[in-house]
Amino acid sequence: MHADLSGAHWFKSSYSDSGSQCVEVAYLDGGMVGVRDSKNPAAGALVFTPGEWDAFLDGARGGEFDRP
């Protein structure tokens, strides 16, 4: 999927500090969500549909991705 990221406003979680390895998120047109590596923003971004992003957040909140 291709999305125009040129005007995206990227942000990190308020839980991040400047020394952490973080991801940045941007809310894009059409409800799409971009995610990129904060330490290497030139590498590009993953772009998720609204449904994909909601499913990811639900899984994260529900512990789906917790380490065993």
ChimeraX attribute file (.defattr): number of C-alpha atoms within 10 A of each C-alpha:
attribute: neighborCount
match mode: 1-to-1
recipient: residues
	/A:1	6
	/A:2	7
	/A:3	15
	/A:4	9
	/A:5	16
	/A:6	6
	/A:7	8
	/A:8	14
	/A:9	12
	/A:10	17
	/A:11	14
	/A:12	15
	/A:13	10
	/A:14	6
	/A:15	7
	/A:16	11
	/A:17	10
	/A:18	7
	/A:19	6
	/A:20	10
	/A:21	10
	/A:22	16
	/A:23	18
	/A:24	17
	/A:25	21
	/A:26	19
	/A:27	18
	/A:28	20
	/A:29	11
	/A:30	9
	/A:31	12
	/A:32	16
	/A:33	21
	/A:34	23
	/A:35	19
	/A:36	20
	/A:37	16
	/A:38	17
	/A:39	12
	/A:40	10
	/A:41	13
	/A:42	9
	/A:43	9
	/A:44	12
	/A:45	20
	/A:46	13
	/A:47	21
	/A:48	19
	/A:49	15
	/A:50	15
	/A:51	11
	/A:52	13
	/A:53	16
	/A:54	13
	/A:55	12
	/A:56	15
	/A:57	13
	/A:58	12
	/A:59	13
	/A:60	12
	/A:61	11
	/A:62	10
	/A:63	10
	/A:64	11
	/A:65	10
	/A:66	9
	/A:67	5
	/A:68	3
